[in-house]
Amino acid sequence: MLGPRSQDLPARLAAFGWRVNVIDGHDMKQVTAALPPRHARPRRADRDRHARTVKGKALGDEVEGKEGWHGKPLPSDMAEA
């Protein structure tokens, strides 16, 4: 999204009060080191490891769970409904 300015992203996120850790997302040691200790993670996430989300949840049968809608605006008649 930011293209050649992606190096600006950590500073932009920090400006909104986020704590930013820049890591190599392909290095699992760096990924796990950046995560909070196991006991500090939300209990529900630990308990329900098979939780999933559904794209377009509650937007009707035309959209819910269907491919091809992710990231696209709804037609005005569907958006109004």
C-alpha positions, 0 to 999 in steps of 0.5 A: 500500500505504501510502496517504496515508502513502506519504511515509514510505516513503523513511525506512522503507527507509533504516531498513533500510540502503537508499540512497534516491533520491526521484525523479519516475519519469516524468522520464527525466532523473531516472531515468537520473541515479539509475542507476549509470554504465553500467560499474558495472552488472552485466555479465550484465544488459548482456549479456542484455537479453532476460531475462524472468521467469515468474510462478509458475516451478516451481509446476506447470502449473496456476500457471506462466505463468498469469494470475490467480495473481500476488499471491494465496496458493496453496490449501493443497494446492498450497502443501504440494506 
